[in-house]
């Protein structure tokens, strides 16, 4: 946080099988002096409110999705995005005591909607042994 302004948000520790990083990419490009180049790439005039969402998915999770080759990854990338942004993590409003019933934030709905950019979904699921509570 920079005062009241969110700059970077991490979900999962550095060694976690899955980690999400959400950060202000526009602010980063200004700090690095690369804003002009990125504005041309993004086809926009102002880098204010340009956010980047990164998902780091380590080998154990890929194995659970039966992803063992680059071809597997290419075919299943939409399923991975859906899993990470819908099943594993979501940003929600605090509008219900039951967190699973809370309304998904509009920003996160757009993030989830990016699944269409990854091609067709294959229906891949994560397969793992559920440990007892």
C-alpha positions as CSV (number, residue, x, y, z in Angstrom):
1,X,0.0,0.0,0.0
2,X,1.1,3.6,-0.6
3,X,-1.1,5.3,2.0
4,X,-4.6,4.4,0.9
5,X,-3.6,3.3,-2.6
6,X,-3.1,-0.4,-3.4
7,X,0.1,-1.0,-5.4
8,X,0.7,-4.7,-5.1
9,X,-1.2,-7.6,-3.8
10,X,0.2,-11.2,-3.4
11,X,-1.8,-14.3,-2.8
12,X,0.3,-17.3,-1.8
13,X,3.8,-17.3,-0.5
14,X,6.9,-17.3,-2.8
15,X,7.2,-21.1,-2.6
16,X,3.5,-21.9,-2.9
17,X,2.3,-24.3,-5.7
18,X,0.1,-21.4,-6.9
19,X,0.7,-17.7,-6.5
20,X,-1.1,-14.7,-7.8
21,X,0.4,-11.3,-8.1
22,X,-1.8,-8.2,-8.8
23,X,0.0,-5.0,-9.3
24,X,-0.1,-1.5,-10.8
25,X,1.7,-2.1,-14.1
26,X,1.2,1.6,-15.1
27,X,3.0,2.8,-12.0
28,X,5.8,0.3,-12.6
29,X,6.3,1.5,-16.2
30,X,6.6,5.1,-15.1
31,X,9.1,4.2,-12.4
32,X,11.2,2.2,-14.9
33,X,11.0,4.9,-17.6
34,X,9.3,2.6,-20.1
35,X,5.8,4.1,-20.1
36,X,6.0,5.5,-23.6
37,X,6.9,2.2,-25.1
38,X,4.1,0.4,-23.2
39,X,1.5,2.9,-24.1
40,X,2.2,2.2,-27.8
41,X,2.0,-1.6,-27.2
42,X,-1.3,-1.2,-25.2
43,X,-2.8,1.3,-27.7
44,X,-3.8,3.6,-24.8
45,X,-2.9,7.2,-24.0
46,X,-2.6,7.0,-20.2
47,X,-1.2,4.2,-18.0
48,X,-3.3,5.1,-15.0
49,X,-5.1,2.1,-13.7
50,X,-3.3,-0.5,-15.8
51,X,-3.1,-3.5,-13.6
52,X,-1.3,-6.8,-14.3
53,X,-2.5,-10.1,-13.0
54,X,0.1,-12.9,-12.9
55,X,-0.5,-16.5,-11.9
56,X,2.5,-18.6,-11.1
57,X,1.6,-22.3,-11.3
58,X,4.3,-24.7,-10.2
59,X,5.0,-28.2,-11.4
60,X,3.0,-30.1,-8.7
61,X,-0.2,-28.3,-9.8
62,X,0.5,-28.8,-13.5
63,X,1.0,-32.6,-12.8
64,X,-2.4,-32.6,-11.0
65,X,-3.9,-31.2,-14.3
66,X,-2.0,-33.9,-16.2
67,X,0.0,-31.2,-18.0
68,X,3.3,-32.7,-18.9
69,X,4.2,-31.1,-22.2
70,X,4.0,-27.7,-23.8
71,X,1.3,-29.0,-26.1
72,X,-0.7,-30.0,-23.0
73,X,-0.2,-26.5,-21.5
74,X,-1.3,-24.8,-24.7
75,X,-4.5,-27.0,-24.9
76,X,-5.4,-26.5,-21.2
77,X,-4.4,-22.9,-20.6
78,X,-8.0,-21.7,-20.6
79,X,-8.9,-24.3,-18.0
80,X,-5.9,-23.3,-15.8
81,X,-7.0,-19.6,-16.0
82,X,-10.6,-20.5,-15.0
83,X,-9.3,-22.7,-12.1
84,X,-7.0,-20.0,-10.8
85,X,-9.4,-17.0,-11.2
86,X,-12.7,-18.7,-10.2
87,X,-12.1,-21.9,-8.2
88,X,-8.8,-21.1,-6.4
89,X,-9.1,-17.3,-5.8
90,X,-11.6,-14.5,-6.4
91,X,-12.0,-10.9,-5.2
92,X,-15.4,-10.4,-3.6
93,X,-17.3,-7.7,-1.8
94,X,-17.9,-8.1,2.0
95,X,-21.6,-8.1,1.5
96,X,-22.5,-11.5,3.1
97,X,-21.3,-13.3,6.2
98,X,-20.8,-16.5,4.1
99,X,-17.8,-15.8,1.9
100,X,-18.9,-18.2,-0.8
101,X,-22.1,-16.1,-1.3
102,X,-20.4,-12.8,-1.5
103,X,-20.7,-10.8,-4.8
104,X,-17.7,-11.1,-7.1
105,X,-16.0,-7.7,-7.7
106,X,-16.6,-6.2,-11.2
107,X,-12.9,-6.0,-11.7
108,X,-12.5,-9.6,-11.0
109,X,-15.3,-10.6,-13.3
110,X,-13.3,-8.9,-16.1
111,X,-10.2,-10.9,-15.0
112,X,-12.3,-14.1,-15.1
113,X,-13.7,-13.1,-18.5
114,X,-10.2,-13.2,-20.0
115,X,-10.5,-16.9,-20.2
116,X,-12.0,-16.4,-23.6
117,X,-8.7,-15.0,-24.8
118,X,-7.0,-18.3,-24.0
119,X,-9.0,-20.3,-26.5
120,X,-11.5,-23.1,-25.9
121,X,-11.8,-24.8,-22.6
122,X,-11.1,-28.5,-22.6
123,X,-12.8,-29.3,-19.3
124,X,-9.6,-30.2,-17.6
125,X,-9.8,-30.6,-13.8
126,X,-7.3,-30.7,-11.0
127,X,-6.9,-34.3,-9.7
128,X,-5.5,-34.7,-6.2
129,X,-6.1,-36.6,-3.0
130,X,-8.1,-34.6,-0.6
131,X,-6.6,-34.8,2.9
132,X,-8.8,-35.2,5.9
133,X,-9.5,-32.0,7.8
